[in-house]
Amino acid sequence: MATIRQILHRRNAAVNINKVTTTMETTSAVRYRQYYKHWAQGIQFYDTLAQLAYLMVTAEHRIEHPLMAPPKSKTNALIIIGADRGLCGSYNSEIFRQIDTHIKMAQRFDRELKIYVKGVKVQTYLDHLKIKPEHVYEDFTDIPTTEQANDIGDFFMEEYLNGSIGRLGIVYQRFFSQASQKAQTLTLLPVEDLIDDLTTRATVIWPWELEFKDFELSPSPEHIFETLTKMIIRTSVLKCFLEAAVSEHLARVVCMRNASENASEMIEDLTMSYNRARQGQITVELLDIVGGVEAAKQ
Amino acid sequence: MVGLSRGKFRIVLLTPKAKLLDCRCGSVVLPAHDGQTGILRNHCPMLSELGFGIMQVHEIADRPDAFFIINGGFVRVSENHVTVLAYDVTTFEGMSEEDVEHLVSHAHSVVVGQAYIRTQQEVIDHKKAKYIVQMAEMVSMRAIQPESGE
């Protein structure tokens, strides 16, 4: 049986935990709302870009581009986007599971892996696996600026074109809706895989009866395709970071809300135990006094 | 109701972070990669790359004309739907008067300091500043026009 002092200590600890979790929930909720707004407002942009890509790849006249060519190298590059902190449920562990799968697949098919990391937790996990990342993105907190995302996209396009890498994937927590997020890998290069992924999403359906041949193109289709490809890869990099940030903050909000609720329940229980123990002590003391008075009378 | 939308078409301006414009308008002038392109209702289906310049949207219902500085992107015209995809957009829309004044005065100072341009980025900034000054003139002209018309 715990003493009154012990119960009080536990209760104070629960109160402090409740304060911390509530603050974290509020902070993450603010960021979540901010990023979610960006995500929601950007959906149409990405969908339209995917529609254009669909239009270009379904052309009767096949458009050739070096980024569409089959990979020359057996080296795969992976950008892994994780969180800097924990306390977000299974967010990080799902990413780790994806990393494990990639490592196993690379071993099975004799591929080399070049890993690029965002997030302290992923770094720690790779240290544990004794894998040294090629690069750690530390110059931004959650989401890169447009210029930074462009630089990342351009760097990998360059690497692909000179044959240093044969494939580029981004491991991140994809945000489908408030009720559904899932860790997965989006293949960015070769760009054919990316277009395939973008155009087969349920939301991106070519809404018109018009076909490629009906459009007047300016400049040439090859030139448009080159610019479009660059734009798709750059925006996909940015979008992956954005979706990862939205998912992370949502996971933290949910997790911290549950923790706050549990702490509140614990505070309630401990308060009840404390009052009961205090009342018991008062009763014992009263009985002692009454017993002492009775003994003195006799 | 049909008469109200006669001669008009839908225009949407999208960026990765926001939908900046979604309305019906009478005409649009776009900075295409090879010069200015004008679009009216019933334009043929078109897919074009955009360059650096000012996009002008005229005859918008219940609001004044809109102007945007666009640096690269695409425009798709199909079945009286004009969709502009732009990566870098500068606009006075949603900005306070003070912010607009500050932006324009900064642009003026950049335009004046032309002699000090060295890097590629500075060339772009200088060009953008010129467009900001030009766009400010267009906006002020549009504001004066209705009064002079009366």
Interface residues (C-beta under 8 A of the other chain):
Chain A: H38 Q41 G42 Q44 F45 Y46 T48 L49 Q51 L52 L55 T146 W208 L210 D214 F215 E216 L217 S218 P219 H223 I224 T227 L228 M231 R234 T235 L238 K239
Chain B: V12 L14 T15 P16 K17 A18 K19 A32 H33 D34 C44 P45 M46 L47 S48 E49 G72 G73 F74 R76 S78 E79 T83 L85 Y87 D88
